[in-house]
Amino acid sequence: MPNKTTLVGVDWRARLIGKSLTIGSLVVLLGSLYMILVPLLTLRLDTPSVPIGHIAAAVLVATLAVPLRNRLGLAFNRLLHREWQTSQVMLREVGEALSRTISPEGLYTILVDDLPQRLRLQSATLWMLEPPHDRAFVLVNGRDTGIDSRLLLNGAIARRLAREPAFLVIPTPDSDIDWSPLLEQGVRLVLPLRVGNRLIGMYGCGAPQRGQLYAERVVNVLQMLAPSVASALENARAYTKIARLNRELRELDLLKAEFIQSVGHELRTPLTTLSLAIQLADRQAGMTPALATITRTGVSQLQALVDRVLAFDLGLSMPSEAQLPLLPIRLAPLVEEIVTEYVPIASAKDVRFDLQIPADLVALAHIPSLCRALNEIVDNAVRYSQLGTVTIAAMLHDGHALVSITDEGPGIPHDERDRLFEAFYRGSGTRAMSGTPGTGLGLSIARRDIEALGGQIWLEESGPHGSTMCVAIPTIIPTDSPPPGQLRERAVSA
């Protein structure tokens, strides 16, 4: 471990440098003076028997040795004092600035913008262990530079730095370590930043502005700053966590308000229907079949609303890292079963289904999640179609089962498509259709379920005469599958 550096008069290396400079300069000056005096004095004082000029020059040089030594020592000590006092001022100013900074942006300004200029370095980078999961080091950027670099916590670079007690000049002779992520950022010297024994970040220094070697003063300043930088970086990590939690709380508050407003509004429609049915039952006993239909419809709407709310709540409470059990499932019978549930509703609106699904197409999926997602998409297609055909097609594409659901509804305005999958969002077109109750949760739930399966969902196209929603799900080809390309084209209608 290198010795710590302090001011002149305390640090032995500084005193040694001062003495070496003093003695060396004194020898050069006295030698030069002696060589100048000897010829001058020899001409005037020397006799044939006694070299008086040489003796006089030696005496004069010896007389001047002590005063010159004192003056040279004082001059060099002042010079070194000024150099180390500059370092002390720098340490104090940077330390005070770090103690007042809690944001990653503030650290970027101090350590990446300012400190390299003070130390005459070409550049610097700051890496932070990314909260809250602490799985990788991310490059701290004070502005949008387009750089998105990550170093894994258990990667070779991080493990090597974790073993380094002071600093590391890269690249090292380690043949098993790829230093290119740091070298590409211009880093030549890396300072590990620790809190206790835990590596929480790293400070990368670019090459010196002059020469190839780092001055000892620069390295010492960096080492003395390391604890303060690590402490400030830990504060910035805590600040990032708190800011993230605050943002999530604000989003939850907004979500709660939208939830109450949306669910409260949507509960009125089926409750009004049931209330009307009860009033008619009291007044006209002969309308039992019609009242039963009205009541059944209202109960179905309430049940669908409750199911969506419960599904959405389940998604909020489920950890993002949760792994769903995936099983191979044939899409053709699954989609046919889903469509069968919507045939009565579609029949009342003169809407028919057209299924174009290969009999051998198998998806690797969590069956409840996939069913729920497809139900939501089909429900939307039927809900907003007044007549025409809902076409459900599927094909194998790039290792995925690609399912498309095309309706002939009113379409989705271009300026509303970015919010299509947001929870509780219902576009102006759907709000205008007062006869189509909904919570605005359907597509949000569908996206969450599809992405949990490792798939994707997107709006392929939408116009005034219909929309096409696409879903891509990872697939496998079973060994007992029928010959590929055998399509099941079936129209299901009322």
Stockholm file with secondary structure:
# STOCKHOLM 1.0

chainA/1-494         MPNKTTLVGVDWRARLIGKSLTIGSLVVLLGSLYMILVPLLTLRLDTPSVPIGHIAAAVLVATLAVPLRNRLGLAFNRLLHREWQTSQVMLREVGEALSRTISPEGLYTILVDDLPQRLRLQSATLWMLEPPHDRAFVLVNGRDTGIDSRLLLNGAIARRLAREPAFLVIPTPDSDIDWSPLLEQGVRLVLPLRVGNRLIGMYGCGAPQRGQLYAERVVNVLQMLAPSVASALENARAYTKIARLNRELRELDLLKAEFIQSVGHELRTPLTTLSLAIQLADRQAGMTPALATITRTGVSQLQALVDRVLAFDLGLSMPSEAQLPLLPIRLAPLVEEIVTEYVPIASAKDVRFDLQIPADLVALAHIPSLCRALNEIVDNAVRYSQLGTVTIAAMLHDGHALVSITDEGPGIPHDERDRLFEAFYRGSGTRAMSGTPGTGLGLSIARRDIEALGGQIWLEESGPHGSTMCVAIPTIIPTDSPPPGQLRERAVSA
#=GR chainA/1-494 SS CCCCCCCTTTCHHHHHHHHHHHHHHHHHHHHHHHHHHHHHHHHHHCCSSCCHHHHHHHHHHHHHHHHHHHHHHHHHHHHHHHHHHHHHHHHHHHHHHHHTCCSHHHHHIIIIIIHHHHTTBSCEEEEEECTTTCCEEEECCSSCCSCCCEEETTSHHHHHHHTCSSCEESSCSCTTCCCHHHHTTTCCEEEEEEETTEEEEEEEECCBSSSSSCCHHHHHHHHHHHHHHHHHHHHHHHHHHHHHHHHHHHHHHHHHHHHHHHHHHHHHHHHHHHHHHHHHHHHCGGGHHHHHHHHHHHHHHHHHHHHHHHHHHHHHHSCTTCCCCCEEEEHHHHHHHHHHHHHHHHHHTTEEEEEEEETTCEEEECHHHHHHHHHHHHHHHHHTCSSEEEEEEEEEETTEEEEEEECCSCCCCGGGGGGTTSTTCCCHHHHHCTTSCCCSCHHHHHHHHHHHTTCEEEEEEEETTEEEEEEEEEEECCTTCCCTTCEEEEEECC
#=GC SS_cons         CCCCCCCTTTCHHHHHHHHHHHHHHHHHHHHHHHHHHHHHHHHHHCCSSCCHHHHHHHHHHHHHHHHHHHHHHHHHHHHHHHHHHHHHHHHHHHHHHHHTCCSHHHHHIIIIIIHHHHTTBSCEEEEEECTTTCCEEEECCSSCCSCCCEEETTSHHHHHHHTCSSCEESSCSCTTCCCHHHHTTTCCEEEEEEETTEEEEEEEECCBSSSSSCCHHHHHHHHHHHHHHHHHHHHHHHHHHHHHHHHHHHHHHHHHHHHHHHHHHHHHHHHHHHHHHHHHHHHCGGGHHHHHHHHHHHHHHHHHHHHHHHHHHHHHHSCTTCCCCCEEEEHHHHHHHHHHHHHHHHHHTTEEEEEEEETTCEEEECHHHHHHHHHHHHHHHHHTCSSEEEEEEEEEETTEEEEEEECCSCCCCGGGGGGTTSTTCCCHHHHHCTTSCCCSCHHHHHHHHHHHTTCEEEEEEEETTEEEEEEEEEEECCTTCCCTTCEEEEEECC
//
